[in-house]
């Protein structure tokens, strides 16, 4: 004889057999922060599993079936719809109709689930079946219409650089031992430059990486001079002259001259645009000279 306990044990067994991957808690955040900004990564795989749970519920609905046979699918669908509503709270303006239909489907699932418990052999009614199918279809239709509002984009790889590293941890390009000697403005500009490179904004990448490099050049010059920069003239040519006068390593001054030859000053000019091919070259040049200046600052620090 089929009992409530048998149904509950069977439901638990089905969920365990399918593994934790069937449950939303396994997959974590649907929208995970990237770096220290407002940007978030959308886990599209989670939405696939949401759809799978709803499809399983719909495909197993049959006229005249016993409610106990449906219980495990109700449990899984309920978990996924609850997770969807929780994870998309801040996206209400973008998924307004989808969330409304998700609430309706959740109510229908919970109503059937409540009617099932303790009445496992009861047959599903045409009204219950119709409510579940219609609200499921409405959710799918609304999401099909509104999902474009999530603005999910694919960021392609830039040269040898890993896209995630450019967005989240570009400072790891430098050894840990030199990071304490790099000024905060330089690090912030370098992070912005890396993000601009990742998202294909080459002129902005050039602006930030050059500005960050200049912040470090000034700090290096001041360390060699033994006092803050006092000259009214502030340009790369003068910085390089001072570094040569103070016998800075050739590997630093030669690279700075190479960057200057690329018409560095024009990168801050509104008429200058930088190509997608040129930006990674400038980024690498600046990263190399930042590394060597960081090393020298470390050597000069007592």
Backbone as CSV, one residue per row, in Angstrom:
resi,resn,N_x,N_y,N_z,CA_x,CA_y,CA_z,C_x,C_y,C_z
1,UNK,0.844,-1.203,0.000,0.000,0.000,0.000,0.883,1.259,0.000
2,UNK,0.541,2.193,-0.846,1.284,3.438,-0.920,0.841,4.356,0.207
3,UNK,1.795,4.808,1.029,1.490,5.701,2.141,2.173,7.040,1.941
4,UNK,1.775,8.020,2.814,2.433,9.332,2.754,3.913,9.218,2.989
5,UNK,4.298,8.332,3.913,5.717,8.161,4.199,6.455,7.624,2.982
6,UNK,5.804,6.710,2.274,6.411,6.154,1.059,6.625,7.245,0.022
7,UNK,5.640,8.123,-0.124,5.746,9.214,-1.087,6.885,10.148,-0.714
8,UNK,6.951,10.507,0.567,8.003,11.430,1.024,9.383,10.825,0.833
9,UNK,9.512,9.550,1.158,10.803,8.872,0.986,11.169,8.782,-0.484
10,UNK,10.159,8.521,-1.317,10.421,8.445,-2.753,10.829,9.786,-3.324
11,UNK,10.183,10.843,-2.833,10.534,12.190,-3.281,11.961,12.533,-2.904
12,UNK,12.300,12.240,-1.655,13.664,12.506,-1.185,14.685,11.703,-1.970
13,UNK,14.339,10.465,-2.271,15.246,9.595,-3.024,15.465,10.131,-4.437
14,UNK,14.383,10.635,-5.062,14.512,11.184,-6.416,15.434,12.387,-6.438
15,UNK,15.278,13.264,-5.457,16.094,14.470,-5.395,17.543,14.112,-5.118
16,UNK,17.774,13.166,-4.207,19.135,12.748,-3.899,19.784,12.071,-5.095
17,UNK,18.998,11.281,-5.805,19.526,10.565,-6.965,19.936,11.529,-8.063
18,UNK,19.205,12.607,-8.187,19.527,13.594,-9.221,20.731,14.447,-8.830
19,UNK,21.073,14.429,-7.537,22.250,15.175,-7.081,21.919,16.613,-6.735
20,UNK,22.841,17.231,-5.993,22.644,18.624,-5.589,22.572,19.564,-6.785
21,UNK,23.083,19.125,-7.926,23.077,19.982,-9.124,21.659,20.344,-9.545
22,UNK,20.682,19.574,-9.099,19.292,19.858,-9.444,18.706,20.988,-8.597
23,UNK,19.419,21.367,-7.530,18.907,22.380,-6.607,19.626,23.710,-6.823
24,UNK,18.920,24.826,-6.737,19.535,26.135,-6.994,20.665,26.473,-6.030
25,UNK,20.603,25.956,-4.800,21.655,26.274,-3.826,23.021,25.792,-4.297
26,UNK,23.057,24.757,-5.116,24.322,24.212,-5.614,25.079,25.210,-6.474
27,UNK,24.341,26.076,-7.191,24.945,26.926,-8.218,25.361,28.301,-7.703
28,UNK,24.964,28.645,-6.485,25.405,29.921,-5.927,24.688,31.123,-6.521
29,UNK,25.440,32.227,-6.648,24.848,33.492,-7.093,24.483,33.447,-8.568
30,UNK,23.323,33.967,-8.879,22.899,34.070,-10.271,23.587,35.247,-10.947
31,UNK,23.867,36.291,-10.165,24.534,37.494,-10.669,25.690,37.801,-9.708
32,UNK,26.897,37.402,-10.076,28.054,37.530,-9.178,28.841,38.792,-9.500
33,UNK,29.212,39.585,-8.477,30.000,40.808,-8.702,31.324,40.506,-9.382
34,UNK,31.718,41.407,-10.286,33.018,41.306,-10.951,33.902,42.437,-10.451
35,UNK,34.990,42.107,-9.789,35.878,43.148,-9.298,35.211,43.981,-8.224
36,UNK,35.620,45.259,-8.160,35.105,46.132,-7.103,34.110,47.169,-7.627
37,UNK,33.590,46.953,-8.826,32.622,47.887,-9.395,31.197,47.364,-9.275
38,UNK,30.290,47.967,-10.045,28.890,47.559,-10.030,28.593,46.442,-11.027
39,UNK,29.562,46.111,-11.852,29.346,45.109,-12.886,29.164,43.719,-12.277
40,UNK,28.250,42.932,-12.860,28.001,41.588,-12.376,28.003,40.604,-13.538
41,UNK,28.460,39.408,-13.241,28.465,38.340,-14.233,27.195,37.517,-14.090
42,UNK,26.505,37.294,-15.201,25.270,36.510,-15.193,25.605,35.054,-15.491
43,UNK,25.203,34.168,-14.602,25.431,32.737,-14.797,24.283,32.162,-15.620
44,UNK,24.494,32.059,-16.915,23.433,31.606,-17.813,23.054,30.153,-17.548
45,UNK,23.993,29.365,-17.037,23.723,27.956,-16.771,22.623,27.789,-15.724
46,UNK,22.576,28.725,-14.768,21.537,28.641,-13.736,20.152,28.827,-14.354
47,UNK,20.052,29.726,-15.307,18.762,29.941,-15.963,18.353,28.695,-16.764
48,UNK,19.342,27.993,-17.290,19.045,26.736,-17.980,18.394,25.742,-17.012
49,UNK,18.947,25.646,-15.805,18.407,24.694,-14.832,17.040,25.131,-14.313
50,UNK,16.816,26.433,-14.232,15.476,26.922,-13.904,14.481,26.421,-14.952
51,UNK,14.816,26.613,-16.212,13.944,26.158,-17.290,13.752,24.653,-17.282
52,UNK,14.822,23.927,-16.936,14.731,22.463,-16.891,13.745,22.008,-15.823
53,UNK,13.781,22.669,-14.654,12.871,22.273,-13.569,11.410,22.553,-13.955
54,UNK,11.178,23.667,-14.640,9.817,23.986,-15.077,9.357,23.033,-16.175
55,UNK,10.273,22.668,-17.051,9.923,21.729,-18.119,9.596,20.355,-17.552
56,UNK,10.373,19.937,-16.532,10.102,18.643,-15.896,8.706,18.627,-15.274
57,UNK,8.354,19.725,-14.617,7.033,19.799,-14.007,5.944,19.703,-15.073
58,UNK,6.091,20.498,-16.133,5.068,20.516,-17.182,4.959,19.201,-17.920
59,UNK,6.091,18.561,-18.193,6.071,17.321,-18.986,5.514,16.131,-18.206
60,UNK,5.528,16.208,-16.874,5.020,15.095,-16.073,3.560,15.283,-15.662
61,UNK,2.974,16.393,-16.006,1.555,16.610,-15.705,0.691,15.776,-16.647
62,UNK,-0.164,14.977,-16.082,-1.069,14.153,-16.883,-2.459,14.158,-16.253
63,UNK,-3.447,14.155,-17.096,-4.826,14.130,-16.606,-5.075,12.869,-15.792
64,UNK,-5.638,13.056,-14.608,-6.010,11.920,-13.773,-4.878,11.315,-12.974
65,UNK,-3.671,11.912,-13.016,-2.556,11.345,-12.257,-2.741,11.618,-10.766
66,UNK,-2.133,10.767,-9.940,-2.192,10.957,-8.497,-1.225,12.075,-8.098
67,UNK,-1.654,12.900,-7.159,-0.832,14.037,-6.746,0.524,13.595,-6.190
68,UNK,0.547,12.451,-5.529,1.806,11.957,-4.974,2.864,11.719,-6.029
69,UNK,2.449,11.373,-7.248,3.395,11.132,-8.342,4.074,12.437,-8.800
70,UNK,3.428,13.539,-8.492,3.908,14.841,-8.955,4.755,15.566,-7.905
71,UNK,4.772,15.030,-6.691,5.295,15.787,-5.550,6.758,16.209,-5.719
72,UNK,7.608,15.315,-6.186,9.040,15.657,-6.315,9.254,16.785,-7.322
73,UNK,8.454,16.813,-8.381,8.591,17.864,-9.394,8.074,19.201,-8.870
74,UNK,7.049,19.126,-8.015,6.547,20.343,-7.375,7.609,20.937,-6.445
75,UNK,8.280,20.063,-5.694,9.318,20.515,-4.761,10.455,21.205,-5.505
76,UNK,10.939,20.581,-6.569,12.062,21.150,-7.326,11.664,22.464,-7.993
77,UNK,10.496,22.484,-8.618,10.043,23.717,-9.283,9.852,24.833,-8.271
78,UNK,9.306,24.509,-7.113,9.114,25.507,-6.063,10.462,26.099,-5.641
79,UNK,11.467,25.246,-5.446,12.804,25.721,-5.066,13.373,26.678,-6.093
80,UNK,13.212,26.332,-7.342,13.798,27.158,-8.406,13.069,28.488,-8.573
81,UNK,11.762,28.486,-8.481,11.015,29.737,-8.623,11.298,30.654,-7.430
82,UNK,11.376,30.094,-6.232,11.730,30.884,-5.059,13.111,31.513,-5.228
83,UNK,14.085,30.717,-5.725,15.438,31.228,-5.935,15.455,32.329,-6.986
84,UNK,14.676,32.135,-8.053,14.590,33.151,-9.105,14.077,34.476,-8.544
85,UNK,13.026,34.414,-7.752,12.447,35.629,-7.188,13.426,36.318,-6.229
86,UNK,14.160,35.536,-5.462,15.131,36.114,-4.533,16.286,36.777,-5.286
87,UNK,16.817,36.090,-6.292,18.002,36.569,-6.999,17.705,37.741,-7.925
88,UNK,16.451,37.945,-8.277,16.116,39.022,-9.227,15.399,40.188,-8.562
89,UNK,15.468,40.267,-7.235,14.786,41.359,-6.532,15.228,42.727,-7.024
90,UNK,16.546,42.912,-7.204,17.047,44.217,-7.631,16.836,44.459,-9.123
91,UNK,16.325,43.462,-9.823,16.090,43.596,-11.263,14.610,43.828,-11.572
92,UNK,13.849,44.206,-10.566,12.406,44.389,-10.745,12.048,45.261,-11.949
93,UNK,12.727,46.428,-12.154,12.346,47.255,-13.314,12.561,46.543,-14.651
94,UNK,13.527,45.624,-14.694,13.845,44.951,-15.953,13.028,43.679,-16.163
95,UNK,12.584,43.060,-15.074,11.859,41.789,-15.171,10.511,41.863,-14.461
96,UNK,9.859,42.988,-14.577,8.626,43.225,-13.822,7.559,42.184,-14.118
97,UNK,7.213,41.988,-15.378,6.144,41.062,-15.736,6.564,39.620,-15.474
98,UNK,7.835,39.318,-15.687,8.336,37.963,-15.434,8.203,37.612,-13.962
99,UNK,8.547,38.556,-13.100,8.457,38.303,-11.661,6.998,38.163,-11.200
100,UNK,6.120,38.924,-11.811,4.697,38.796,-11.466,4.197,37.395,-11.824
101,UNK,4.556,36.930,-13.013,4.103,35.597,-13.425,4.796,34.501,-12.620
102,UNK,6.026,34.761,-12.168,6.716,33.796,-11.307,5.992,33.672,-9.967
103,UNK,5.526,34.799,-9.440,4.762,34.773,-8.190,3.474,33.976,-8.375
104,UNK,2.826,34.157,-9.524,1.582,33.426,-9.805,1.855,31.929,-9.887
105,UNK,2.918,31.550,-10.600,3.269,30.128,-10.709,3.614,29.556,-9.341
106,UNK,4.359,30.302,-8.555,4.722,29.838,-7.213,3.472,29.579,-6.379
107,UNK,2.509,30.495,-6.453,1.265,30.315,-5.714,0.535,29.059,-6.142
108,UNK,0.519,28.794,-7.453,-0.161,27.604,-7.955,0.562,26.322,-7.555
109,UNK,1.884,26.355,-7.595,2.668,25.186,-7.167,2.401,24.885,-5.697
110,UNK,2.443,25.928,-4.883,2.259,25.726,-3.446,0.832,25.301,-3.115
111,UNK,-0.132,25.753,-3.895,-1.519,25.341,-3.676,-1.683,23.846,-3.952
112,UNK,-1.110,23.379,-5.068,-1.203,21.953,-5.404,-0.386,21.130,-4.407
113,UNK,0.783,21.643,-4.059,1.634,20.952,-3.086,0.905,20.803,-1.745
114,UNK,0.242,21.884,-1.308,-0.506,21.838,-0.056,-1.664,20.857,-0.113
115,UNK,-2.315,20.795,-1.267,-3.443,19.874,-1.433,-2.976,18.425,-1.492
116,UNK,-1.707,18.237,-1.880,-1.156,16.891,-2.032,-0.829,16.266,-0.691
117,UNK,-0.208,17.054,0.190,0.294,16.524,1.446,-0.851,15.917,2.270
118,UNK,-0.714,14.640,2.564,-1.744,13.932,3.326,-2.861,13.371,2.458
119,UNK,-2.860,13.716,1.179,-3.882,13.215,0.244,-3.174,12.717,-1.024
120,UNK,-2.209,11.837,-0.824,-1.297,11.433,-1.895,-1.996,10.747,-3.067
121,UNK,-3.096,10.047,-2.790,-3.759,9.274,-3.843,-4.803,10.091,-4.598
122,UNK,-5.036,11.315,-4.124,-6.037,12.171,-4.778,-5.577,12.496,-6.201
123,UNK,-6.534,12.544,-7.101,-6.211,12.849,-8.498,-6.096,14.367,-8.689
124,UNK,-5.175,14.763,-9.565,-5.065,16.178,-9.886,-6.297,16.604,-10.667
125,UNK,-6.837,17.745,-10.326,-8.061,18.212,-10.990,-7.707,18.960,-12.270
126,UNK,-8.626,19.020,-13.220,-8.367,19.804,-14.439,-8.026,21.262,-14.124
127,UNK,-8.658,21.829,-13.101,-8.381,23.226,-12.747,-6.950,23.390,-12.243
128,UNK,-6.505,22.466,-11.381,-5.129,22.529,-10.882,-4.115,22.399,-12.025
129,UNK,-4.384,21.452,-12.892,-3.489,21.226,-14.014,-3.446,22.443,-14.930
130,UNK,-4.598,23.011,-15.192,-4.684,24.186,-16.054,-3.950,25.373,-15.439
131,UNK,-4.110,25.581,-14.111,-3.433,26.697,-13.441,-1.909,26.557,-13.541
132,UNK,-1.414,25.357,-13.307,0.031,25.131,-13.371,0.579,25.368,-14.784
133,UNK,-0.094,24.802,-15.779,0.397,24.919,-17.150,0.315,26.353,-17.660
134,UNK,-0.786,27.038,-17.366,-0.955,28.410,-17.856,0.055,29.362,-17.202
135,UNK,0.248,29.227,-15.883,1.186,30.130,-15.214,2.627,29.832,-15.618
136,UNK,2.931,28.577,-15.865,4.265,28.214,-16.365,4.493,28.833,-17.736
137,UNK,3.516,28.705,-18.614,3.642,29.263,-19.964,3.743,30.791,-19.927
138,UNK,2.984,31.422,-19.026,3.031,32.874,-18.906,4.403,33.338,-18.442
139,UNK,4.979,32.612,-17.498,6.332,32.945,-17.032,7.338,32.843,-18.178
140,UNK,7.251,31.779,-18.938,8.185,31.582,-20.051,8.029,32.666,-21.110
141,UNK,6.792,33.037,-21.421,6.542,34.074,-22.422,7.053,35.440,-21.962
142,UNK,6.809,35.757,-20.698,7.270,37.046,-20.187,8.797,37.113,-20.122
143,UNK,9.414,36.006,-19.728,10.878,36.002,-19.664,11.486,36.086,-21.064
144,UNK,10.862,35.432,-22.018,11.329,35.522,-23.406,11.323,36.973,-23.883
145,UNK,10.318,37.718,-23.443,10.195,39.124,-23.844,11.161,40.027,-23.072
146,UNK,11.329,39.766,-21.757,12.078,40.693,-20.911,13.543,40.319,-20.692
147,UNK,13.959,39.111,-21.074,15.327,38.692,-20.762,16.374,39.591,-21.421
148,UNK,16.004,40.220,-22.544,16.954,41.120,-23.216,17.294,42.332,-22.357
149,UNK,16.419,42.634,-21.401,16.689,43.766,-20.509,17.822,43.493,-19.533
150,UNK,18.231,42.227,-19.412,19.344,41.893,-18.524,20.674,42.343,-19.098
151,UNK,20.722,42.638,-20.395,21.928,43.152,-21.040,23.140,42.259,-20.776
152,UNK,23.021,40.998,-21.149,24.128,40.055,-21.006,24.971,40.107,-22.272
153,UNK,26.273,40.380,-22.097,27.168,40.477,-23.249,28.300,39.456,-23.112
154,UNK,28.901,39.108,-24.238,30.059,38.232,-24.240,31.302,39.065,-24.520
155,UNK,32.278,38.988,-23.615,33.520,39.732,-23.774,34.581,38.779,-24.311
156,UNK,35.083,39.052,-25.507,36.053,38.165,-26.131,37.448,38.382,-25.549
157,UNK,38.297,37.386,-25.686,39.672,37.437,-25.189,40.457,38.491,-25.958
158,UNK,41.321,39.220,-25.245,42.159,40.258,-25.855,43.614,39.787,-25.866
159,UNK,44.062,39.339,-27.037,45.432,38.859,-27.151,45.672,37.681,-26.227
160,UNK,46.756,37.779,-25.439,47.094,36.688,-24.527,46.421,36.845,-23.176
161,UNK,45.652,37.921,-23.008,45.088,38.217,-21.689,43.793,37.464,-21.427
162,UNK,43.686,36.947,-20.217,42.455,36.329,-19.763,41.466,37.445,-19.408
163,UNK,40.272,37.384,-19.963,39.304,38.463,-19.775,38.954,38.669,-18.310
164,UNK,38.729,37.588,-17.577,38.366,37.721,-16.165,39.486,38.384,-15.373
165,UNK,40.739,38.037,-15.680,41.856,38.647,-14.969,41.937,40.143,-15.262
166,UNK,41.671,40.537,-16.509,41.689,41.962,-16.847,40.621,42.724,-16.066
167,UNK,39.464,42.120,-15.894,38.359,42.800,-15.233,38.514,42.799,-13.715
168,UNK,38.974,41.677,-13.159,38.949,41.516,-11.709,40.287,41.776,-11.022
169,UNK,41.367,41.245,-11.561,42.643,41.303,-10.829,43.822,41.678,-11.727
170,UNK,43.765,42.784,-12.452,44.883,43.127,-13.343,46.182,43.428,-12.596
171,UNK,46.070,43.854,-11.312,47.279,44.162,-10.543,48.138,42.921,-10.304
172,UNK,47.552,41.726,-10.505,48.337,40.503,-10.345,49.345,40.312,-11.465
173,UNK,49.324,41.191,-12.428,50.362,41.179,-13.465,51.729,41.497,-12.851
174,UNK,51.720,42.182,-11.695,52.966,42.577,-11.043,53.246,41.676,-9.840
175,UNK,54.526,41.389,-9.567,54.870,40.580,-8.393,54.414,41.263,-7.111
176,UNK,54.050,40.458,-6.135,53.550,40.996,-4.871,54.549,41.925,-4.196
177,UNK,55.845,41.642,-4.348,56.843,42.419,-3.621,56.961,43.867,-4.089
178,UNK,56.458,44.172,-5.294,56.562,45.562,-5.739,55.264,46.337,-5.553
179,UNK,54.155,45.642,-5.270,52.862,46.326,-5.133,52.869,47.413,-4.057
180,UNK,53.549,47.226,-2.909,53.547,48.287,-1.891,54.211,49.584,-2.349
181,UNK,54.997,49.530,-3.420,55.713,50.718,-3.881,55.016,51.410,-5.048
182,UNK,53.851,50.904,-5.432,53.088,51.502,-6.527,52.012,52.401,-5.942
183,UNK,51.943,53.678,-6.354,50.946,54.605,-5.791,49.526,54.163,-6.098
184,UNK,48.607,54.530,-5.204,47.216,54.120,-5.347,46.609,54.628,-6.649
185,UNK,46.953,55.859,-7.040,46.401,56.388,-8.293,46.848,55.546,-9.473
186,UNK,48.111,55.112,-9.435,48.614,54.283,-10.517,47.844,52.967,-10.596
187,UNK,47.611,52.330,-9.443,46.898,51.058,-9.424,45.455,51.223,-9.901
188,UNK,44.807,52.299,-9.480,43.426,52.531,-9.896,43.337,52.764,-11.394
189,UNK,44.253,53.568,-11.926,44.243,53.811,-13.374,44.572,52.542,-14.148
190,UNK,45.467,51.723,-13.603,45.831,50.485,-14.287,44.630,49.540,-14.339
191,UNK,43.859,49.488,-13.250,42.656,48.654,-13.233,41.636,49.147,-14.263
192,UNK,41.471,50.478,-14.331,40.540,51.036,-15.311,41.009,50.751,-16.734
193,UNK,42.307,50.870,-16.948,42.862,50.595,-18.279,42.619,49.146,-18.670
194,UNK,42.817,48.226,-17.718,42.619,46.804,-17.996,41.168,46.520,-18.352
195,UNK,40.249,47.142,-17.623,38.831,46.945,-17.928,38.480,47.498,-19.305
196,UNK,39.021,48.666,-19.615,38.761,49.256,-20.928,39.317,48.374,-22.033
197,UNK,40.474,47.748,-21.784,41.038,46.819,-22.764,40.123,45.615,-22.927
198,UNK,39.620,45.082,-21.814,38.744,43.905,-21.861,37.469,44.182,-22.647
199,UNK,36.916,45.395,-22.473,35.640,45.715,-23.107,35.794,46.453,-24.437
200,UNK,37.011,46.459,-24.962,37.216,47.011,-26.298,37.032,48.507,-26.385
201,UNK,37.571,49.251,-25.394,37.525,50.719,-25.410,38.973,51.205,-25.437
202,UNK,39.631,51.139,-26.591,41.084,51.330,-26.655,41.575,52.722,-26.276
203,UNK,40.859,53.768,-26.677,41.322,55.126,-26.356,41.286,55.361,-24.848
204,UNK,40.237,54.903,-24.192,40.160,55.033,-22.741,41.224,54.191,-22.058
205,UNK,41.510,53.020,-22.622,42.582,52.177,-22.088,43.910,52.929,-22.125
206,UNK,44.203,53.559,-23.273,45.448,54.311,-23.422,45.516,55.473,-22.440
207,UNK,44.413,56.184,-22.288,44.390,57.324,-21.370,44.727,56.890,-19.946
208,UNK,44.047,55.850,-19.469,44.230,55.435,-18.076,45.617,54.825,-17.834
209,UNK,46.090,53.996,-18.765,47.380,53.353,-18.512,48.512,54.377,-18.556
210,UNK,48.394,55.396,-19.416,49.417,56.443,-19.466,49.340,57.345,-18.234
211,UNK,48.130,57.670,-17.800,47.999,58.516,-16.618,48.531,57.797,-15.380
212,UNK,48.233,56.490,-15.279,48.738,55.726,-14.146,50.250,55.615,-14.172
213,UNK,50.811,55.413,-15.359,52.267,55.338,-15.489,52.907,56.661,-15.103
214,UNK,52.299,57.771,-15.512,52.837,59.090,-15.182,52.849,59.325,-13.679
215,UNK,51.827,58.849,-12.969,51.806,58.990,-11.510,53.004,58.290,-10.882
216,UNK,53.360,57.139,-11.434,54.510,56.402,-10.915,55.824,57.070,-11.316
217,UNK,55.875,57.606,-12.533,57.090,58.313,-12.977,57.394,59.472,-12.026
218,UNK,56.370,60.253,-11.694,56.571,61.399,-10.800,57.082,60.930,-9.443
219,UNK,56.491,59.862,-8.925,56.939,59.347,-7.621,58.386,58.875,-7.692
220,UNK,58.750,58.246,-8.792,60.133,57.750,-8.977,61.095,58.923,-9.085
221,UNK,60.706,59.942,-9.866,61.556,61.133,-9.986,61.759,61.794,-8.621
222,UNK,60.686,61.915,-7.855,60.780,62.556,-6.545,61.693,61.776,-5.610
223,UNK,61.674,60.446,-5.715,62.551,59.645,-4.871,64.018,59.873,-5.254
224,UNK,64.281,59.947,-6.545,65.665,60.179,-6.999,66.132,61.595,-6.670
225,UNK,65.219,62.565,-6.760,65.570,63.957,-6.473,65.687,64.214,-4.973
226,UNK,64.961,63.447,-4.205,64.970,63.639,-2.761,64.001,64.696,-2.278
227,UNK,63.112,65.160,-3.141,62.116,66.160,-2.758,60.956,66.117,-3.750
228,UNK,59.783,66.686,-3.398,58.643,66.703,-4.311,58.966,67.446,-5.608
229,UNK,58.292,67.068,-6.657,58.496,67.715,-7.967,58.130,69.195,-7.853
230,UNK,59.085,70.062,-8.150,58.888,71.502,-7.954,58.824,72.277,-9.263
231,UNK,59.140,71.650,-10.367,59.165,72.359,-11.647,57.749,72.603,-12.165
232,UNK,57.567,73.742,-12.822,56.275,74.029,-13.444,56.042,73.112,-14.634
233,UNK,57.114,72.763,-15.289,57.024,71.900,-16.465,56.762,70.461,-16.024
234,UNK,55.650,69.901,-16.515,55.301,68.517,-16.212,54.944,67.796,-17.504
235,UNK,55.921,67.169,-18.086,55.674,66.355,-19.267,56.688,65.215,-19.312
236,UNK,56.382,64.226,-20.134,57.221,63.027,-20.149,58.653,63.318,-20.584
237,UNK,58.831,64.248,-21.496,60.184,64.565,-21.956,61.049,65.050,-20.794
238,UNK,60.473,65.923,-19.963,61.231,66.436,-18.826,61.466,65.348,-17.784
239,UNK,60.467,64.515,-17.548,60.661,63.422,-16.602,61.814,62.521,-17.055
240,UNK,61.833,62.206,-18.336,62.891,61.323,-18.854,64.256,61.983,-18.711
241,UNK,64.314,63.293,-18.977,65.588,64.015,-18.799,66.099,63.889,-17.368
242,UNK,65.202,64.075,-16.411,65.589,63.980,-14.999,66.050,62.568,-14.666
243,UNK,65.348,61.590,-15.153,65.722,60.203,-14.873,67.090,59.875,-15.455
244,UNK,67.372,60.385,-16.645,68.694,60.158,-17.254,69.765,60.859,-16.436
245,UNK,69.488,62.111,-16.010,70.450,62.863,-15.183,70.743,62.133,-13.880
246,UNK,69.747,61.467,-13.331,69.913,60.750,-12.070,70.341,59.294,-12.280
247,UNK,70.692,58.988,-13.524,71.234,57.671,-13.877,70.265,56.530,-13.564
248,UNK,69.005,56.754,-13.902,68.025,55.671,-13.801,68.404,54.579,-14.796
249,UNK,68.068,53.323,-14.531,68.431,52.229,-15.430,67.932,52.449,-16.856
250,UNK,68.734,52.014,-17.801,68.408,52.159,-19.212,67.104,51.430,-19.564
251,UNK,66.853,50.330,-18.895,65.631,49.572,-19.197,64.364,50.365,-18.870
252,UNK,64.504,51.367,-18.019,63.374,52.248,-17.704,63.307,53.408,-18.688
253,UNK,64.419,54.124,-18.847,64.406,55.312,-19.707,64.163,54.952,-21.173
254,UNK,64.707,53.832,-21.619,64.502,53.442,-23.025,63.033,53.124,-23.294
255,UNK,62.389,52.471,-22.351,60.974,52.138,-22.538,60.095,53.397,-22.470
256,UNK,60.451,54.320,-21.591,59.697,55.564,-21.519,59.846,56.365,-22.811
257,UNK,61.034,56.351,-23.382,61.223,57.041,-24.673,60.385,56.377,-25.757
258,UNK,60.311,55.051,-25.712,59.523,54.330,-26.716,58.042,54.689,-26.600
259,UNK,57.543,54.780,-25.362,56.139,55.162,-25.152,55.915,56.592,-25.628
260,UNK,56.880,57.478,-25.321,56.762,58.878,-25.734,56.753,58.996,-27.260
261,UNK,57.508,58.132,-27.929,57.553,58.162,-29.395,56.215,57.746,-29.994
262,UNK,55.413,57.041,-29.211,54.089,56.643,-29.699,53.108,57.805,-29.582
263,UNK,53.661,59.044,-29.394,52.820,60.242,-29.283,51.931,60.139,-28.063
264,UNK,52.550,59.827,-26.901,51.843,59.630,-25.654,50.953,60.820,-25.304
265,UNK,51.456,62.039,-25.507,50.689,63.222,-25.130,49.364,63.320,-25.886
266,UNK,49.342,62.761,-27.073,48.106,62.839,-27.866,46.997,61.948,-27.312
267,UNK,47.353,60.984,-26.432,46.333,60.096,-25.896,45.344,60.819,-24.988
268,UNK,45.714,61.969,-24.503,44.784,62.743,-23.676,44.102,63.837,-24.490
269,UNK,44.353,63.866,-25.776,43.778,64.883,-26.642,42.472,64.364,-27.226
270,UNK,41.423,65.175,-27.267,40.118,64.685,-27.735,40.098,64.251,-29.192
271,UNK,41.070,64.709,-29.989,41.071,64.331,-31.398,41.785,63.006,-31.646
272,UNK,42.434,62.464,-30.625,43.208,61.243,-30.796,42.367,60.011,-30.517
273,UNK,42.379,59.070,-31.411,41.736,57.777,-31.170,42.801,56.696,-31.275
274,UNK,42.608,55.653,-30.506,43.562,54.552,-30.464,42.879,53.306,-30.996
275,UNK,43.579,52.556,-31.821,42.980,51.365,-32.420,42.990,50.205,-31.430
276,UNK,42.146,49.216,-31.699,42.096,48.017,-30.875,43.406,47.237,-30.946
277,UNK,44.135,47.380,-32.049,45.424,46.704,-32.182,46.514,47.421,-31.399
278,UNK,46.418,48.740,-31.321,47.459,49.535,-30.678,47.359,49.502,-29.153
279,UNK,46.152,49.459,-28.616,45.962,49.551,-27.166,46.702,48.458,-26.390
280,UNK,46.640,47.174,-26.806,47.379,46.153,-26.046,48.889,46.386,-26.055
281,UNK,49.419,46.935,-27.155,50.860,47.203,-27.221,51.252,48.267,-26.201
282,UNK,50.478,49.323,-26.145,50.757,50.388,-25.188,50.572,49.883,-23.761
283,UNK,49.545,49.083,-23.543,49.288,48.515,-22.218,50.485,47.689,-21.750
284,UNK,51.034,46.859,-22.651,52.183,46.021,-22.298,53.438,46.851,-22.047
285,UNK,53.656,47.871,-22.866,54.823,48.741,-22.674,54.773,49.422,-21.310
286,UNK,53.615,49.960,-20.986,53.459,50.644,-19.700,53.590,49.662,-18.544
287,UNK,53.022,48.474,-18.699,53.118,47.478,-17.633,54.579,47.109,-17.368
288,UNK,55.368,47.006,-18.437,56.774,46.642,-18.273,57.546,47.737,-17.539
289,UNK,57.344,48.994,-17.922,58.089,50.076,-17.277,57.587,50.284,-15.843
290,UNK,56.315,50.029,-15.587,55.799,50.069,-14.215,56.510,49.028,-13.357
291,UNK,56.686,47.848,-13.900,57.381,46.781,-13.178,58.804,47.205,-12.799
292,UNK,59.540,47.743,-13.764,60.936,48.121,-13.492,61.029,49.304,-12.527
293,UNK,60.124,50.278,-12.659,60.149,51.391,-11.724,59.759,50.931,-10.321
294,UNK,58.800,49.999,-10.234,58.426,49.443,-8.942,59.593,48.736,-8.283
295,UNK,60.347,48.003,-9.091,61.544,47.330,-8.567,62.548,48.345,-8.019
296,UNK,62.769,49.415,-8.765,63.747,50.429,-8.347,63.277,51.139,-7.084
297,UNK,61.992,51.457,-6.998,61.482,52.105,-5.795,61.657,51.203,-4.583
298,UNK,61.472,49.913,-4.773,61.698,48.971,-3.698,63.148,48.940,-3.275
299,UNK,64.040,48.997,-4.247,65.478,48.982,-3.945,65.897,50.248,-3.208
300,UNK,65.266,51.388,-3.574,65.646,52.664,-2.976,64.997,52.909,-1.612
301,UNK,64.028,52.066,-1.267,63.332,52.267,0.011,64.126,51.596,1.130
302,UNK,64.477,52.352,2.180,65.258,51.794,3.292,64.542,50.633,3.963
